[in-house]
């Protein structure tokens, strides 16, 4: 479906502030459940303050790096960009480099501008030296202004997904905290969110059920955040996805041809996957400016079915 649809799929799962808090963890925080107040440990209370500050952010710069090492080669994907609220806008460069076992490289680059235009997102993408323009409806969750009560409710919902918080290291300037997410609570939230959105959508419920099974197979998820002590804002998120991917892949091993199973198991055993997100320039990024020649020359792709409007909801993930 293309790079834009992947981005939309991500945005539809997270609202603006939730995306900042969770980095690239695809956690549905807009659950209908309301959790009773719990007595927080000192570490979890500190994390609660961090979440509160992150949810008040209106703009920032982000650098995302995903690295994979496999017997067949290495892949590094880097996303560097900026995001602002009021109105929602993002601009980023995506660079993907693949280096095979013979040390030969292939690269893919993509540049995007994304801006809100009333109830739509307008996306300009540069690929193969050609600019394209796509228009997609904004999910209401992205366009909603949260009240103080709604922000607090979202924050408590997120804390409920945290099984444990441990201070790993502290310097005069930073705290390094290990966060463990509860896979059972995560899977329940995914299911509840799907039913809340559209309990009659069998395809949506089916996808949610697969995600839920995957989360249960993966088990509790751990990652580390680096927090600036002066601002109580997250500076960095580090996550080793190697074990979660191996455990999740175990769900599908029985579907693989027996003669290929040993090869797949060897591939998983000797592969690693890591994610890092670095945030900076909190509330300091300048308004996005899309070059006029991009606006003038970007071409809208022909819809697959010309009888169906290009903005129809069904083409969204």
Residue pairs with C-beta under 8 A, 6 or more apart in sequence:
1 317
3 94
3 110
3 112
3 125
3 127
4 112
4 123
4 125
4 134
4 136
5 316
5 317
6 317
7 112
7 114
7 123
8 121
8 136
8 316
8 317
9 317
10 19
10 24
10 26
11 19
11 139
11 142
12 139
12 141
12 142
12 316
12 317
13 26
13 27
13 28
14 22
14 26
14 27
14 28
14 29
15 29
15 30
15 141
15 142
15 144
15 146
15 154
16 83
16 85
16 88
16 142
17 54
17 55
17 56
17 57
17 146
17 151
17 154
18 27
18 29
18 30
18 55
18 154
18 158
20 54
20 55
20 57
20 60
20 234
20 279
21 51
21 54
21 55
21 158
21 234
22 29
22 158
23 64
23 223
23 237
23 239
23 275
23 277
24 64
24 275
24 277
25 181
25 221
25 223
25 239
27 158
27 161
27 181
27 186
27 189
28 189
28 190
28 193
29 154
29 157
29 158
29 161
29 189
30 141
30 154
30 193
30 196
31 157
31 189
31 192
31 193
31 196
32 192
32 193
32 196
33 157
33 188
33 189
33 192
34 153
35 156
35 157
35 160
37 156
38 159
38 160
40 48
40 159
41 165
43 165
43 166
43 167
43 177
44 159
44 162
44 165
46 165
46 175
46 177
46 232
47 159
47 162
47 165
47 177
47 179
48 155
48 159
49 232
50 225
50 227
50 232
50 233
50 234
51 155
51 158
51 159
52 151
52 155
53 231
53 232
53 233
54 233
54 234
55 146
55 151
55 154
55 155
57 233
57 282
57 283
58 84
58 85
58 86
58 283
59 82
59 83
59 84
59 85
59 281
59 282
59 283
59 284
59 285
60 82
60 83
60 279
60 280
60 281
60 282
60 283
60 284
60 285
61 81
61 82
61 279
61 280
61 281
61 285
62 79
62 80
62 81
62 82
62 83
62 92
62 277
62 278
62 279
62 280
63 78
63 79
63 80
63 277
63 278
63 280
64 77
64 78
64 79
64 80
64 275
64 276
64 277
64 278
65 76
65 77
65 78
65 79
65 275
65 276
65 277
66 75
66 76
66 77
66 78
66 273
66 274
66 275
67 74
67 75
67 76
67 77
67 272
67 273
67 274
68 74
68 75
68 76
68 271
68 272
68 273
68 274
69 271
69 272
70 267
70 270
70 271
71 101
71 266
71 267
71 270
71 271
72 100
72 101
72 267
73 98
73 99
73 100
73 101
74 98
74 99
75 96
75 97
75 98
75 99
76 96
76 97
77 94
77 95
77 96
77 97
78 94
78 95
78 96
79 92
79 93
79 94
80 92
80 93
81 90
81 91
81 92
81 93
82 90
82 91
82 92
82 281
82 285
82 288
83 89
83 90
83 285
84 90
84 285
84 287
84 288
87 115
87 116
87 117
88 114
88 115
88 116
88 121
88 138
88 142
88 143
89 113
89 114
89 115
89 116
89 287
89 288
90 112
90 113
90 114
90 288
91 112
91 113
91 114
91 288
92 111
92 112
93 109
93 110
93 111
94 108
94 109
94 110
94 111
94 112
95 107
95 108
95 109
96 107
96 108
96 109
97 105
97 106
97 107
98 105
98 106
98 107
99 105
100 106
109 127
110 125
110 126
110 127
111 125
111 126
112 123
112 124
112 125
112 126
113 123
113 124
113 288
113 290
113 294
114 121
114 122
114 123
114 124
115 121
115 122
115 288
115 290
116 122
116 138
116 143
117 135
119 137
119 138
119 143
120 135
120 136
120 137
120 138
120 311
121 135
121 136
121 137
121 138
122 133
122 134
122 135
123 133
123 134
123 135
123 136
124 131
124 132
124 133
124 290
124 294
124 295
124 298
125 131
125 132
125 134
126 294
130 299
131 294
131 297
131 298
131 299
132 298
132 299
132 300
132 301
133 298
133 299
133 300
134 300
134 301
134 310
135 300
135 310
135 311
136 311
136 315
136 316
137 311
137 313
137 316
146 154
157 189
160 185
161 181
161 182
161 185
161 186
161 189
162 179
162 180
162 181
162 182
163 180
163 181
163 182
163 185
163 220
164 178
164 179
164 180
165 177
165 178
165 179
165 180
166 177
166 178
166 180
167 175
167 176
167 177
168 176
168 177
168 178
168 224
169 175
169 176
170 176
172 229
173 228
173 229
173 230
174 226
174 227
174 228
174 229
174 235
175 226
175 227
175 229
176 224
176 225
176 226
176 227
177 224
177 225
177 227
178 222
178 223
178 224
179 222
179 223
179 224
179 225
180 220
180 221
180 222
181 220
181 221
181 222
181 223
182 220
183 215
183 216
183 218
183 219
183 220
183 221
184 216
186 215
186 221
187 211
187 212
187 213
187 215
187 216
188 212
190 208
190 211
190 212
190 215
191 208
191 209
191 212
193 208
194 201
194 204
194 205
194 207
194 208
195 205
195 208
197 204
198 204
199 205
213 251
214 248
214 251
217 247
217 248
217 250
217 251
218 244
218 247
218 248
219 244
219 247
221 239
221 244
222 239
223 237
223 238
223 239
223 240
224 237
224 238
224 239
225 234
225 236
225 237
225 238
226 234
226 235
226 236
226 237
226 238
227 233
227 234
227 235
228 234
228 235
231 282
233 279
233 282
234 279
235 278
235 279
235 280
236 276
236 277
236 278
236 279
237 275
237 276
237 277
238 274
238 275
238 276
239 274
239 275
239 276
240 272
240 273
240 274
241 273
241 274
241 275
242 271
242 272
242 273
242 274
245 268
245 271
245 273
246 268
246 269
249 264
249 268
253 261
253 264
253 265
256 264
300 310
303 309
303 310
303 315
308 314
308 315
